[in-house]
C-alpha cells in the first residue's frame, strides 16, 4: 500500500507541467464563476454579505451547477488508467494489483484536491464580488433563498436553492465538509467507471461512458420521466442536501454501503482487465 500511495503522489507532483490538468482546473474555475455569479448578484441585490463557503456549498448541491462542475474533474481524469512510458517498469516493480491500487488512490486524491481547489476559488470569487464573512453562520441571502425562495430570485437572477432542511440542520463549515465528501465520492466512482472501461477497451472510450452516466444522473435528479428513484442515483447521492430531504428516502448508511460496494466491484474489474496488459 505504501508503494501505491507513493506512486500516486508522484503522479500528482507532475501536474504543474501537464496541460490537460491545468485546463481541467481552469475549466472548473470558469464553470464555478458562471454558476456562482447569479448568487453573488442576488446577495448584492438584497444587500447581504456572503459567507465564505456558501458559493461552493450552493454549487455542490444544485443540480445544474453540479452537472457542470464535475466536467472539470472528468477532464482531469479522462486519460485513466494513466498509461505512460514508465507503466511497464511500474508494473514490474510493483505488480499489477499494486499498480491498479495506485491508480485508484490517485483518482481519490485527485478528486478530493479538485473539490478543495474549488473551495478556495469560490472564496476568492466571493471576495472579489462583495463583502465576505468567515463567521460560521449562514448569510441573510442564503437564508432568504433557502427559507423563502422569493420568486424574483428565479425570474431576475435565475437561481433557486430551496434547501430549508439542509440549511437548518448544518452550519456553513459542516455543509462545506459534507459537500467535499459527497461531491468527491461521486467523482471517484464515475472516474473509476471510466478507468474500468478504458482498461477493457483498446481506445479511451471511458469518458463517453462517464459522461452519459453523469447526464443520466442529472435526468433522474430533474425527474425527466426515467422512473428511477433519486436515492438510487449516484449523481443524487453526490449532493449532500438530498440526505436532509425526508420525502426522497435518502439514507446515509445505504449511500456508504453503495459507495463501498461499487468501489470493490470496480477494483476487482480493474484487476481482471489488467491481466491482459503486456508487461
C-alpha positions, 0 to 999 in steps of 0.5 A: 500500500505504501508503494501505491500511495507513493506512486500516486503522489508522484503522479500528482507532483507532475501536474504543474507541467501537464496541460490537460490538468491545468485546463481541467482546473481552469475549466472548473474555475470558469464553470464555478464563476458562471454558476456562482455569479447569479448568487453573488448578484442576488446577495448584492441585490438584497444587500447581504454579505456572503459567507465564505463557503456558501458559493461552493456549498450552493454549487455542490448541491444544485443540480445544474451547477453540479452537472457542470462542475464535475466536467472539470474533474472528468477532464482531469481524469479522462486519460485513466488508467494513466498509461505512460512510458514508465507503466511497464517498469511500474508494473514490474516493480510493483505488480499489477494489483499494486499498480491498479491500487495506485491508480485508484488512490490517485483518482481519490486524491485527485478528486478530493484536491479538485473539490478543495481547489474549488473551495478556495476559488469560490472564496476568492470569487466571493471576495472579489464580488462583495463583502465576505464573512468567515463567521460560521453562520449562514448569510441573510441571502442564503437564508432568504433563498433557502427559507423563502425562495422569493420568486424574483430570485428565479425570474431576475437572477435565475437561481433557486436553492430551496434547501430549508432542511439542509440549511437548518440542520448544518452550519456553513463549515459542516455543509462545506465538509459534507459537500467535499465528501459527497461531491468527491465520492461521486467523482471517484466512482464515475472516474473509476467507471471510466478507468474500468472501461478504458482498461477493457477497451483498446481506445479511451472510450471511458469518458463517453461512458462517464459522461452519459452516466453523469447526464443520466444522473442529472435526468433522474435528479430533474425527474425527466420521466426515467422512473428511477428513484433519486436515492438510487442515483449516484449523481443524487447521492453526490449532493449532500442536501438530498440526505436532509430531504425526508420525502426522497428516502435518502439514507446515509448508511445505504449511500456508504454501503453503495459507495463501498460496494461499487468501489470493490466491484470496480477494483476487482474489474480493474484487476481482471482487465489488467491481466491482459496488459503486456508487461 
